[in-house]
Amino acid sequence: MKQFYPDLLLRTPFYPHPTYHDSSLAATIKTPYFRAALQLARPSLYQELEKCSI
């Protein structure tokens, strides 16, 4: 019988790897899904982006 840790949090990419190109990075950063994930993963980076209005 398998048991999982009850407080396990699994993070997986929302967008596929090919999506992250230099040409579309600015648009990707502005999406609500990316911003929410960034806020959870790296609050300090999220706050810096908010300061820059990116």
Sequence and secondary structure as in RCSB ss.txt:
>XXXX:A:sequence
MKQFYPDLLLRTPFYPHPTYHDSSLAATIKTPYFRAALQLARPSLYQELEKCSI
>XXXX:A:secstr
     TT      SS GGG  TTTHHHHHTSHHHHHHHHHH HHHHHHHHHTT 
